[in-house]
Amino acid sequence: MKIDAIRQREQLTGWLLVIPAFLVLLLIYAYPIARSFWLSVFTQNLGTQLKPVFSGFHNYARMAFDGRFWETMMHTAEFSIASVVLELLLGLGIALVLNQSFRGRGVVRTITILPWALPTAVMGVAWAWIFNDRYGVINDLLARLGLIRSEINWLGEPMLAMLAIIAADIWKTTPFISILLLAGLQSIPADLYEAHAIDGANPWQSFRQITLPLLMPQVLIAVLFRFAQAFGIFDLIAVMTGGGPAGSTETVSIYIYATVMRYLDFGYGAALVVVTFLLLVLAVALASFFLSKLRAQASGAE
Amino acid sequence: MAQTNLTSLPASPGLKFRSIILGFAIVLIVAFFLGPILWQLLTSIKVNQAIAAVPTVYIPQLNQLTLKHYQDLFVRRPFLSYIFNSALVSITSTVLALGLGAPAAYALARLRIWGEGFILASILIFTLFPYILLFLGLLEVVKVLGLGNNYLALIVPYTAINLPLTILVMRSFFQQLPPDLEDAAKVDGYSIGQMLVRIVLPMTMPALVTTGILAFIFAWNEFLFALTFITREPMKTIPVAVAQLGGASTFEIPYGPIAAATVLGTLPLVLLVLFFQRQIVQGLTAGAVKG
């Protein structure tokens, strides 16, 4: 009897502690998504005087034939894949360097974290200045090295603008991946390498056969986080190009924002939110499936 | 550590070659990450002629230096208000996130409660949501409640976006805390509430600082909600204000003041990183890896 009462008290206290935070989370995360699902089967735009009119799956049918939507999806995919892959390679390289012992390692590590902590929108402004066609430092350096003869209009050409944005994103978020991977590297026991070296393995073989497999869980977590963020990239592009030139850097986020805030098309905007959400859930589900498989493998191998 | 096997390589020419490569890599890393920040700093103290000079001026003369761009920010624009707004919403939402998140994390780490798995799973999934998915629904909420141009329209969402991280980091901290002290407190007749405030909270301070720094950074840097829910100039936060400095006139873009604004707007964060880099690394890895 007494035990039961204590258990009940614990339940009650536990819930009292959790409920306030959980309610705030539901209000800010769950409600807006649920609301978007609901709104997506209504037409609510200037044509309906901004009043919601039920229209079934009209918004989704419209999306299927909306060329601009498919283009933004392509840009989002290009940006996400390119930036995550490059950041992963670079982040791994930096983590390997920071895992060596050298004088001033603490200072270098601090510098490596810095970009991650700074506001993306503010640093987007800084990168736009760096890529400025007339006074930008990139063009000046390239000219001094004799690599270009006339100014390159980085943010004014479709392909180049995308490259510039990816470069800025690499600068901004590679630190995050490096931090995660460095923690992973430091958790690999040194005697594994020693035993391997005694067996006659060279550093490259150790890297392939010890470092990479044991680092895999961290790699996957980093990729999962970064992919979700890259998929929803907004501030960097809004500040650097606004989606231009000629829509060539417009990602899904920029398109959703324009649909809602500029064209005041709430129903269609909601449908865009729903589809983006479902695609993200699908990607995350796949990634976590592989993650759990890898974890099972890793614990089985030990 | 991994370096032991590499440094114990017998061949000394290889060792020298390796340290040259390492040094080269370190220089590249530092230049890449520090370069853009230093470039803003340099631009912000150059006079306009030096900023617009072609070829670019890397080492300005004394008469090419000025602090006028910084002065402009405060004289011509309400930059002090921007800083105040950012500080207000960031600090308030950080305190709220800690106040709501830490108790929840304790319950999830220590007490057996119904629905725990579900709550944790939803928190993990929430961390992956881009803000663009939330802004349409939140815009409606803000409109219905009449919260446009109200600090609450930022404070509440910022609290929420920091809750998942707070709960995950604090939960992993509580799990590492030895339960003996709490058991002793229970034997002494403390209720769970009393025990939390008198015994657990003092020991939790370092973890709260770690989490608080991360929450502050995320709140200070948020752009989308601040752009959408706040439109009155003197109420804007730093990221929005700096991003919109350029749009003021299409004929002459004020590169100097923009650079000065990026320097001032990032300064609090640079200081945080300098003083708390260890905590930031700990918090990030605890939030991501152990979560």
Interface residues (C-beta under 8 A of the other chain):
Chain A: R7 E10 Q11 T13 G14 W15 L17 V18 P20 A21 F22 V24 L25 L27 I28 Y29 A30 Y31 P32 I33 A34 R35 S36 L39 G93 I94 L96 V97 N99 Q100 S101 F102 V108 R109 T110 I111 T112 I113 L114 P115 A117 L118 P119 T120 A121 V122 M123 G124 V125 A126 W127 A128 W129 I130 R134 Y135 V137 D140 A143 R144 W171 P175 F176 I179 L180 A183 G184 L185 Q186 I188 A190 Y193 E194 H196 A197 P203 S206 T211 P217 Q218 I221 A222 L224 F225 A228 Q229 F231 G232 I233 F234 D235 A238 V239 V252 S253 I256 Y257 V260 M261 F266 G269 A270 V273 T276 F277 L280 V284
Chain B: M1 A2 Q3 T4 N5 L6 T7 S8 L9 L22 G23 A25 I26 I29 V30 F32 F33 L34 P36 I37 W39 Q40 T43 I51 A52 A53 V54 P55 T56 L100 G101 P103 A104 Y106 A107 L108 L111 R112 I113 W114 I119 S122 I123 I125 F126 T127 L128 F129 P130 Y131 I132 L133 L134 F135 L136 G137 L138 L139 E140 V141 V156 P157 T159 A160 I161 L163 P164 I167 I192 G193 I217 W220 N221 F223 L224 L227 T228 I238 P239 V240 V242 A243 L245 G246 Y255 I258 A259 A261 T262 G265 T266 L269 V270 L272 V273 L274 Q277 I280 V281 L284 T285 A288 V289
